[in-house]
């Protein structure tokens, strides 16, 4: 049974006579609403008619504030804040969260205030199996990635990635990990690995066959696969570090 509270005397309730302010009515079936728009949502407060919930498409719910769409849940169960679709993302992914804005307000912030040394946290969790029945990850499995993309005039193209992976066989209370750092070279939008920090603490530079000539500056370091040596840029020239 659905309940409806009368908020004003001009409330229209079919087949119910003389509604009074504060009355509650029960209906034998679910209430139905029109689709509505961002400016005139179909479910609102009686004194704030441009703020509320509406239905822009099949299997889609949206919320507006001040006549402008603020958030929607799409038919693929993605949550979009500040936009109407997964802009620059994979719209076929289920359960995604997308944040968009046309100015500097597009940001995610995580606050923590406590009288201890604890920091604000963000978790990226990975399991095999399902959410309801997770199973252990395996060596080499990706655990999470942070991906940076820029609009190239036609689409959002990848520029850099930091990726975490399992770096060995995991077990109960045992999850060895590694971090991979990837960047896209000039002329491509496919990031390739440049450096990794392994579970034992060692740092690996992905070898290069020759001295880099693009975007170089003093202080640059790389591993030369031809000489099997680290080389450093100093005084405008490359030199062996060992």
C-alpha positions, -999 to +999 in steps of 0.1 A: +000+000+000+014+034-009+009+064+014+004+100+003+004+129+028-017+160+017+006+190+019-018+216+005-056+219+000-052+221-038-036+186-039-054+165-066-064+130-053-087+110-077-118+094-061-110+110-027-133+138-014-124+168+006-087+162+014-074+180+045-039+193+051-019+166+070-042+137+059-025+105+048-041+082+022-033+046+013-035+033-023-039-003-034-011+000-060+021+018-067+019+055-075+027+065-111+043+098-122+049+115-155+085+116-169+091+152-159+121+174-169+151+190-152+131+222-149+099+206-138+107+173-121+078+149-116+084+145-078+090+177-059+082+197-029+050+218-033+070+250-026+101+241-047+089+228-080+123+230-099+140+206-075+132+170-073+133+136-091+123+128-127+127+101-154+146+112-185+146+078-202+136+042-197+152+026-166+168+060-158+163+082-127+176+118-124+176+145-098+175+182-104+183+212-082+173+247-092+160+235-126+194+219-135+202+182-136+225+173-107+227+135-108+213+105-126+214+067-123+215+053-158+200+021-172+234+004-168+234+014-131+261+040-135+259+071-113+266+103-132+271+135-113+272+168-132+265+152-166+241+129-185+264+100-196+297+084-189+317+111-208+351+098-217+344+065-200+330+031-208+293+035-208+288-003-210+304-007-176+280-015-148+282+002-114+305+031-124+307+066-108+313+096-131+318+132-121+317+160-146+318+198-146+326+227-170+348+244-145+372+238-116+345+222-095+350+187-110+369+172-081+367+144-056+377+151-020+380+128+010+381+144+045+391+129+078+393+146+112+404+125+141+428+130+171+452+103+160+478+097+132+452+081+108+450+095+073+421+098+049+418+066+029+407+055-006+404+018-013+406-001-047+396-037-039+399-067-063+388-103-059+382-131-083+348-148-081+318-125-074+309-098-050+288-123-030+314-151-032+349-136-037+379-159-043+416-152-040+435-132-066+465-147-084+500-135-090+500-109-118+463-099-113+457-062-115+444-047-082+436-012-094+447+016-118+446+054-118+443+065-154+449+100-168+433+110-201+431+142-222+408+152-250+427+151-283+400+169-303+381+137-311+381+115-280+396+111-245+431+096-250+452+079-224+484+097-213+496+080-181+487+051-157+497+040-123+487+004-118+489-020-088+494-057-093+498-089-073+536-096-072+537-132-061+515-160-047+490-146-022+477-163+009+459-156+041+474-124+055+499-123+026+494-100-004+527-091-022+523-061-045+540-041-071+534-006-086+538+000-124+542+035-139+532+039-175+533+068-199+523+074-236+552+084-259+547+114-282+526+103-312+506+076-294+479+072-268+489+038-256+508+040-223+537+016-219+556+007-187+585+029-178+592+019-142+580-006-115+585-009-077+585-045-068+572-062-036+608-067-022+615-029-026+637-029-056+630-004-084+632-015-121+636+009-150+623-004-183+655-005-205+659+018-235+682+009-264+695+044-269+697+078-252+664+096-253+663+127-274+628+140-268+618+161-237+652+156-220+667+177-192+695+175-167+687+150-139+670+124-162+680+088-155+674+057-175+687+021-180+706+015-212+700-020-225+730-019-249+756-010-222+736-025-192+743+007-173+723+035-158+728+067-176+722+102-163+717+135-181+740+162-167+755+193-183+734+188-214+748+153-221+743+117-212+769+099-191+771+064-175+762+065-138+783+035-129 
